[in-house]
Amino acid sequence: MRLGSGTFAACCVVIEVLGVALFLRGFFPVPVCPFSGTEHQTESPAPEPSAGAISNWTKLPPPLFSKVVIMLIDALRDDFVFGSKGVKFMPYTTYLVEKGSSHSFVAEAKPPTVTMPRIKALMTGSLPGFIDVVRNLNSPTLLEDNVITRAKAAGKRILFYGDETWVKLFPKHFLEYDGTTSFFVSDYTEVDHNVTRHLDKVLKRRDWDVLILHYLGLDHIGHVSGPSSPLIGRKLSEMDSVLMKIHTSLLSEERETLLPNLLVLCGDHGMSEAGGHGASSVEEVNTALILISSAFERKPGDARHPKYIQQTDLAATLSIGLGLPIPRGSVGSLIFPVVEGKPMREQLRFLHLNTVQLSKLLQENVPSYRKEPGFEQFKVSERLHGNWIRLYLEENNSEVLFNLGSKVRRQYLGALRTLSLSLSRQAAQYDVYSMAAGTVLVLEVVALLLLCVPQALSGKAELDVPLLSPVSSLLFYLLLLALAALHVVVCTSSDSSCYLCSLPWLAAGGVMVLISTLLCAVVSALTGVFAAGRRLSKNPPPSNSRWSELDLLILSGTVGHVLSLGASSFIEEEHQTWYFLVNTLCLALCHEIYRNCFVGDDCAPQRCPHAGEEFDGVAAAPQGRSTGPDVWELDRASKHPSPLEALRGPERWMVLASPWVILSCCRLLRSLNQTGVQWAHRPDLGHWLTSSDHKAELSVLATVSLIMIFVLVQKRCSLASKVAMAFGLLGIYCYRVAIGNLLFPWQQNNKDISKGITEARFVYVFVLGILFTGTKDLLKSQIAADDFTVKTVGLWEIYSGSVLLAALLLRPHNLPVLALSLVIQTVMTHFVWRPLRHDAAEVTVMHYWFGQAFFYFQGP
């Protein structure tokens, strides 16, 4: 079947998209969700079970609390409250945990530990998937059943102040709100003051039922300085004073109300040792959760060691506390200590409502739900509960009644744990069948592309795709029969739901036909390639070109990295792959330089300029014109090769030493930050520099790095841009001093001069000025098309403005990473790429390799 190159490429793209979509459908587990019907929104709650007797409790229980305040502190790790830092910096919270009327827990958050999925888990009780990491950047409206929507439908008046993610998830749900942005991570003061400034006014009002506060400052400090920063203690003290203000106000208000109030202190996720979050380390998933209310029993002197619960349990608990139905998609269970002080009948009623909700969710998501142990436990619990109700209605108080009630309670709690575990496991289960089918499709298309590329790049731009002959072959029908049998076996024996099994037979059959056809086409193309190879071996054509060892290294390294992404362990430690590739590249360049200098290459002309001929960037440009960035001038060198033996003096020694200089810089930067998963906790030079005892050393290192950046970047800028660059780098240093990272030489203490906002704006002005100047020069060069100098200066100024912006955003101990990256780029350009005359493709791939390595040099 003869196809044009464009038609063949379009077909390959369509099949690739189908394969990737099928793989992603299996890789991202489908969240456990209830039947989407409007009738469930208004369905009546499950009646109280009874065995022969008639119970009159068919409605939801009344609310347990008059008002609920949720104080969510972003990145509140459990040891920030229950560890030594909590004792030192949060004395009031520690008092409530140890001696107050409170219940303390460590709430485990499931990955991904980023803000938007965690808010969804807290309010819906469901387990968001990794696809929500993408949605975290632009949170859409939350359509799942949740506590906020239920509360608004019940007439609850909700106020919100804090992270604007809530406003995006729950639009038109809040009676009053004030959202703060979460992307200015350097701001950890104003972002919290904008929340606290509303408290004095709101706590005096009586026109609200639910108050939600989301503080971002602690998370921002973690991203900038890490969990060991002295700023963490100050922020925890600030949060402790806010909690005390809210708690005392709620206690004074309870004198005028019949029901107690509830204060919830919680975090959405934790904080890693590097200050970030998103993964599944213990520090990132364990968060503090404290429920404070006068309704809870006070136990003076009790240390109250926190128990471990799931973060999804909060949704069911809040629903019960507010007298609302539990969200239908919740996989969490009621936090029982909240209701353990209630009468036995109310306790059993709360537990029954929760188990009924979980059992319905199990029935809607697991086909073989009757075989699940949790469902069997639920049925036993419901039957025992009915017997207890019959005894309760007959005789209101007896020891038999209490013992049976305790047994029913234990049975319900066991059923809740088992049901919740089953549903959570269902939400995290991969669809391996769909993943395998998608992977096979993608690999078949890639193999067919590789086999057909020589024909597609020929002069006719046509290729003969072997499709018709395989379809009529015996191999095609055998493969189709085998795939159909495999499909039947998988779909009839699997307990979990597979996407391919849920498709109609016509659609699933189409996928199997496509897989069989492509596999036969690949086999046919391979047969043709081997046959052509035998003919060529008998009559080899003359060859005028060959691949160099460096080209083979670049190709094999890039392909090897792509293949390594198929294993999760290689993804977790991807930085090791790039460190190895960069070091190997430096050794290969060293071998090439030394071979050309001392041995020579008989098979190819030696590619090296005469001394002083091309190491001056200006000399390589046309007369009277200034050069642009070093890399842009690679192809402007003379096309006539010259031997490296012609080099004399410092230039020769710099060419010989350049690979070792680059290797030394890379090795030094590797020790700056530990990254990955296995070794991220190990101490490194970055931890030493960022500690409060070594601010002077960090200040000196930052100063040297900023001076190096100025020297390396300013050389081709205009005078105005040089001045702006100098003031911008000075502003960066002042900004870091203002927020407490660095010190001035005359500064004797660590007190902040300001909040850093003025200094940061000062730098942004210069960044915009340099970018504007460069853009103006570029536009001017478009008018005067032959003015190469103006265009070169404009491009370099845009590059300089980007470097200045990167220096502002990098953490202070990572400024050497930026400075040494500019050093390596300069060395590679002057003493490697230009003397050895590497082409644009090789330089591009080397830039990519070094860029990836320098990304990981910055740490997590």
C-alpha positions, -999 to +999 in steps of 0.1 A: +000+000+000+018+032-012+012+063+009+026+098+008+049+108+036+023+133+050-005+108+049+016+082+066+027+106+093-008+118+100-020+082+104+009+074+128+000+105+148-037+095+151-028+059+162-002+073+186-027+095+202-051+066+205-025+045+222-014+072+246-050+079+255-057+042+261-025+040+283-034+071+303-069+058+308-055+028+326-026+046+343-047+072+360-071+053+382-107+064+378-118+079+411-145+061+431-176+081+423-213+075+430-240+072+404-245+107+389-282+112+392-301+142+405-324+120+424-296+113+448-293+149+457-327+149+474-329+113+486-340+108+522-315+094+547-315+057+555-340+050+583-328+035+616-328-003+613-353-022+633-362-059+639-399-061+642-403-029+661-412+004+644-386+032+648-396+068+645-361+081+636-361+085+598-346+119+595-310+132+598-298+138+634-296+174+644-263+193+642-238+187+670-222+222+668-235+257+664-206+272+645-176+255+628-143+273+622-118+256+599-083+270+602-062+254+575-025+261+576-008+251+543+020+226+547+013+220+585+035+190+590+026+169+620+058+175+639+053+212+636+025+208+662+032+176+680+070+178+680+096+200+696+088+230+674+052+228+685+062+228+722+085+258+717+066+280+692+029+270+698+024+269+735-014+275+735-019+248+709+003+224+729-018+232+760-050+224+742-035+191+729-022+180+763-048+194+788-076+209+768-110+198+754-096+185+721-089+155+700-055+153+682-047+132+652-021+127+625-041+128+592-025+109+564-029+126+530-027+104+499-004+115+470-004+138+451+003+162+481-006+195+464-032+220+475-061+216+452-064+178+454-061+180+492-089+205+495-110+182+474-102+153+497-110+174+528-144+186+515-156+156+494-139+127+513-128+112+480-093+104+467-083+128+439-059+114+413-027+125+398-045+142+370-056+168+396-019+180+397-025+196+363-058+211+374-041+225+405-027+252+382-062+264+372-087+249+396-121+243+379-154+244+397-158+213+419-189+194+407-186+164+431-208+162+461-191+180+490-196+195+525-196+231+512-223+225+487-244+206+512-240+233+538-250+260+514-281+240+504-290+236+540-289+274+545-256+276+563-239+310+560-202+304+550-174+329+551-140+323+536-106+341+537-074+328+522-061+308+492-081+317+462-082+280+451-113+277+474-131+305+455-124+288+422-136+254+435-167+268+452-179+298+433-210+316+446-209+294+478-195+320+502-215+348+518-183+368+520-148+360+508-113+374+502-090+353+481-052+355+482-029+342+454-006+313+462+021+318+435+041+346+450+061+322+472+085+349+484+056+366+502+050+349+536+038+380+556+012+399+536-004+367+523-014+358+559-020+394+571-047+396+544-065+367+561-060+377+598-071+413+592-107+402+589-108+382+621-116+410+646-146+421+627-159+386+618-156+371+653-178+399+667-205+391+641-233+365+645-244+362+609-223+332+599-223+294+606-190+283+590-158+302+588-129+289+567-094+304+569-065+292+547-031+304+556-003+301+530+027+317+547+041+285+562+041+268+528+058+298+512+086+298+538+091+260+532+095+266+494+120+294+498+140+284+529+130+248+539+116+234+572+148+242+592+145+280+585+143+302+616+113+318+598+093+286+605+093+293+642+081+328+638+053+317+615+042+290+640+041+315+668+019+338+646-005+309+639-006+300+676-017+335+685-044+334+657-057+301+671-059+315+706-078+345+694-104+323+676-107+298+704-113+324+732-139+342+710-158+310+704-157+301+741-171+335+751-199+332+725-210+297+737-225+314+768-253+327+745-259+295+725-273+261+732-248+241+712-210+242+715-188+254+687-161+235+669-126+247+659-106+226+634-069+231+630-055+212+601-031+211+572-036+202+536-003+184+532+031+183+548+065+195+539+096+176+527+130+181+541+138+202+511+108+224+517+086+212+488+056+188+486+038+167+460+053+133+466+047+105+491+074+108+517+064+106+554+070+143+559+048+152+530+018+130+538+015+133+576-004+164+586-017+177+619-054+176+627-068+190+660-105+192+668-113+216+696-146+220+713-160+224+748-182+194+740-152+171+743-141+156+776-112+174+792-084+151+805-059+171+825-024+158+823-031+134+795-004+136+768-030+126+742-005+110+717-021+116+683-037+086+666-034+081+628-064+086+606-071+093+570-075+129+558-107+119+540-123+111+573-128+149+580-156+152+554-178+127+571-171+141+605-179+177+595-211+165+578-223+148+610-212+178+631-232+202+609-263+179+606-257+173+569-258+142+547-223+127+541-210+134+506-219+105+484-184+100+470-167+100+504-145+070+512-138+083+547-152+071+580-165+091+610-139+102+635-156+084+664-141+103+694-162+133+682-194+115+690-183+091+718-198+114+745-233+111+729-259+086+740-256+051+726-286+054+702-271+086+687-237+070+683-252+040+665-273+062+643-242+082+632-223+050+625-252+035+606-255+065+583-218+064+575-218+026+568-249+029+546-232+056+525-200+036+521-219+004+512-239+022+485-206+035+471-192+000+471-222-014+453-219+012+425-182+007+419-174-029+426-193-055+406-186-083+431-195-062+461-213-090+479-180-109+483-163-079+500-157-085+537-168-049+545-202-054+530-207-086+549-197-069+582-221-041+574-250-065+570-242-082+603-239-048+620-273-036+606-290-068+618-275-065+653-285-028+653-321-037+645-321-061+675-307-034+697-334-009+686-361-035+695-346-040+729-342-002+734-378+005+726-390-023+749-368-014+779-349+018+779-321+009+803-304-024+812-270-040+812-279-063+784-288-033+763-255-016+770-234-047+762-253-053+730-249-017+720-211-018+726-209-049+705-229-032+677-206-002+679-175-023+676-190-041+646-199-009+629-164+005+635-148-026+620-172-024+590-163+012+585-126+005+584-129-024+560-153-005+537-131+025+536-100+004+529-117-014+501-129+018+484-095+034+488-078+004+472-103+005+444-095+041+437-057+034+435-060+003+413-044+005+378-061-008+347-032-030+335-051-044+306-057-009+290-022+002+298-007-029+280-030-024+250-020+013+247+017+005+251+016-021+224+000+003+200+026+030+207+055+006+203+042-008+171+038+026+155+073+037+167+088+005+152+069+011+119+081+047+118+118+037+123+116+011+096+099+033+071+118+066+077+145+059+049+117+056+023+099+087+037+130+108+034+137+097-002+133+120-032+098+108-040+087+113-004+066+082-007+067+048+010+053+014+006+036+005+039+030-033+041-006-034+053-026-053+027-005-084+025-004-089+063-042-086+066-046-115+042-019-136+059-024-165+084-003-147+110-029-118+111-058-142+118-039-162+144-030-130+163-066-117+161-079-150+174-053-150+203-062-114+212-099-121+212-094-151+235-072-130+258-099-103+259-126-128+269-104-143+296-095-110+311-130-095+310-146-126+326-121-133+353-112-098+365-129-086+396-121-050+388-135-030+360-114-026+329-120+001+304-116-021+274-140-046+289-166-019+293-164-010+256-188-025+230-175-056+213-173-036+180-150-010+195-128-035+214-126-056+182-114-026+163-086-021+188-076-058+184-077-056+146-055-025+147-030-042+170-028-073+148-025-053+116+003-031+129+022-061+143+020-079+110+031-048+092+061-045+115+071-081+108+067-076+071+088-044+071+115-061+092+116-090+066+121-064+039+149-047+058+168-079+064+164-089+027+177-055+016+206-058+041+217-091+025+217-075-010+237-046+003+263-068+020+270-085-014+273-052-033+282-024-007+278+011-021+306+037-016+301+058+016+312+094+019+301+100+055+303+083+088+290+089+123+316+101+148+319+086+183+304+117+198+274+115+175+268+079+186+272+089+223+246+117+219+222+095+201+225+065+225+224+087+256+192+105+245+175+073+235+187+056+267+172+084+288+139+081+271+139+043+277+148+048+314+115+068+319+097+035+316+108+025+352+096+044+382+129+040+400+148+057+372+122+085+372+127+090+410+165+092+405+165+108+371+192+132+382+217+103+383+210+096+347+218+132+337+249+134+359+262+103+343+255+115+307+271+149+313+302+134+329+305+109+300+300+137+275+329+157+291+352+127+289+342+121+252+350+157+244+383+154+262+391+123+241+382+141+209+403+172+218+433+152+228+431+129+197+430+160+174+458+177+193+483+149+197+473+119+176+454+133+147+426+116+127+436+100+095+401+092+085+388+128+088+403+162+086+414+177+119+390+205+129+409+232+147+417+269+141+450+286+142+461+303+174+441+334+180+421+330+149+386+323+164+388+326+201+379+363+200+342+365+194+346+398+176+372+384+152+347+358+140+321+384+130+321+406+099+343+437+100+327+465+120+300+444+135+296+433+171+289+396+177+258+382+195+258+354+221+287+331+218+267+301+206+251+321+178+285+326+162+295+289+159+287+287+122+305+319+113+340+304+116+361+296+086+352+264+068+388+254+062+400+231+089+433+238+107+452+214+130+451+218+168+489+216+168+489+252+154+475+265+188+501+280+210+501+298+244+472+301+268+446+292+241+461+258+236+461+251+273+426+263+278+413+240+250+431+211+267+419+220+302+383+229+293+367+194+297+383+191+331+372+225+342+336+216+332+339+183+350+351+200+382+323+226+381+297+198+377+312+178+405+312+208+428+276+216+420+265+180+427+275+184+463+255+216+467+220+199+468+209+164+474+179+155+453+159+124+442+140+102+467+166+079+483+192+105+492+172+137+496+175+135+534+213+134+534+231+165+545+246+186+518+264+219+513+231+237+507+219+227+542+251+240+557+249+273+539+212+279+547+216+273+584+214+305+606+250+300+618+265+304+583+248+335+570+282+353+566+296+325+544+264+324+523+265+362+519+301+360+506+292+332+482+261+351+469+282+382+464+308+364+443+281+347+423+263+379+415+296+396+404+304+366+381+269+368+366+274+405+359+309+400+343+297+371+321+264+387+309+271+424+305+298+423+279+276+426+249+249+448+264+244+485+257+255+510+284+220+515+297+214+478+300+248+474+318+238+500+344+203+484+348+219+449+352+243+462+379+215+479+399+193+448+394+219+425+408+224+449+437+186+449+443+186+411+444+212+411+472+192+438+491+160+417+487+177+386+502+190+407+531+155+422+536+139+387+540+167+375+563+187+352+540+219+373+537+237+400+556+253+433+548+289+437+559+279+463+585+249+444+598+253+430+633+220+411+637+196+390+618+166+414+620+148+420+588+151+455+573+118+452+555+095+426+541+114+425+508+085+437+487+100+470+478+134+455+468+117+428+447+097+454+428+129+474+423+145+444+406+114+437+384+116+473+371+151+467+358+142+433+344+113+449+324+136+478+314+162+455+300+136+433+282+120+464+268+153+477+255+161+444+238+127+441+222+130+477+209+164+468+193+149+437+177+120+457+162+145+483+150+166+456+133+135+444+114+131+478+099+168+480+089+172+445+077+210+447+072+217+461+106+232+429+122+247+448+152+214+461+165+197+427+162+226+410+180+225+435+209+188+431+212+189+394+214+217+395+240+197+421+261+167+398+262+190+370+273+205+392+300+170+402+313+161+365+316+193+358+335+185+387+359+150+373+365+164+338+371+188+353+397+159+369+416+138+337+417+166+313+426+172+305+463+204+324+475+225+293+479+217+283+443+231+315+428+264+296+422+244+272+400+235+301+377+269+316+377+287+283+369+262+275+342+272+308+325+309+299+330+304+264+314+285+279+285+313+304+278+340+277+281+322+253+259+316+280+232+351+294+231+372+262+237+351+232+227+323+239+202+341+265+181+376+248+178+361+213+171+334+229+147+304+210+161+273+215+141+240+230+153+224+197+161+252+186+183+253+219+201+216+218+206+216+183+222+246+193+244+227+224+256+197+201+264+219+177+284+235+204+304+202+222+309+187+191+325+217+185+347+216+221+359+179+218+367+188+190+391+218+208+405+192+233+420+179+205+443+142+196+450 
